[in-house]
Amino acid sequence: MKDKININQLVDETLESVSKIETVKAPPFFKDKVMNRITKEKEKEIDGVRYLNWFTPKYQAAALICFIFLNASALLFNTNTSNNYTEEISDFADVYGISSTISDTYIY
């Protein structure tokens, strides 16, 4: 029971202290000044993030064309060398006698 009395007493003291709080008078146009400062800071942040301004659509198109050209040339080069690769592997296998042709295969 003592805890309830203490709690009730503490609640009453807290409520009384809240009633003693006085209102604060702000200077005129305080909110407007603060809002103007906040918007100016946001504008500065937006201006500072633009590090790719030079990458305009014409440069994007040129980069895309270069990218496609490089990919196509790499693809063509890779398909041309795949035939050479198989020939080189078969030559290597013949030199070292590890050819996998049917006539050379021995079953023990």
N, C-alpha and C positions, 0 to 999 in steps of 0.2 A: 503494500500500500504506500509505503514511503516513496517508492519509485514513481508511482502515479502522481503523487503530490509534487514531487520534484519535476517531473516532466511537465505537468500542467503549469507549474510555476515558471519553468523555462520558456514554455510556449507563450505565456502571458508577457514575460519580459521581452521576448523577441517581437511580439506584435506591438508592444509599446515603443520599442526602439524604432520600428518602421514608421510609426506615426510621427516621430520626432524629426524625420528626414525632411529637409526643406527643398523646395524646387530651385533649380539653378537657372539663372537667367543667361541666355546665350546672346552674343552680340547680334545685331540685325544682319540679315543675309548670310549668316554663318553656314547654313546648309548649302546655299547656292555656291559659296566659295569652295567648300569641300567637294561638292559634286564636280565643279569645273576642274579642280586639281586632279581628281580621279580620272576624268575623261582625258585630260592632257597626258597623264601617265600611260593610259591605255593606248593612245595614239602613238606615243613614242615607242612603246613595245612593238606595235604593229609595224612601224617603219623600220625598226632595227632587225626584224626577222627576215626581211626580203633580201636574201643573199643570192637568189637566182633570177634577178630581174633581167639579166642579159640573155637568159634562155627563152627567147621569144619563139613563137610558132615557126618562124622560118628556120631557126637553128634546130628546133625539135625535128622538123621534117628532114633537114640535112643529116642530123644524127641518126634518124631512123633509116634513111637510105644507106648510109655508111654501114650501119649495123646489119641490115639485110644483105648488102653486098659482101661483107666479111663472112657472114654465116653461109651464104651460098657458095663462096669460093672455098671455104673450109670443108663444106659438104662434098663439093666436087673433087677436091684434092683427096679427101678421105676415101671416096669410092674408087678413084683411080689407083690408089696405092694398095687397096685391099687385094687386087689381083696379083700385084707384085709380091705382096706378103705371103700369099699361099704358095707362089712359085718359089720364093726364097726358103720357106719352111720345107717344102718337098726336096729342094736341092740340098739343104742342110741334112735332112734325114737320109738322103741317098749317100752323101759323103761319109757319114758315120755309120752307115749300114743299119739304120733303124727305120727303114721304109715300111710302111704299113700296107703295101700292096698284097693282094691275095696270093700271088705266086711265091712271095718271100716269107709268108707266115708259116711257122712250123708249129704243129701241135704235138706235144710230148705226152 
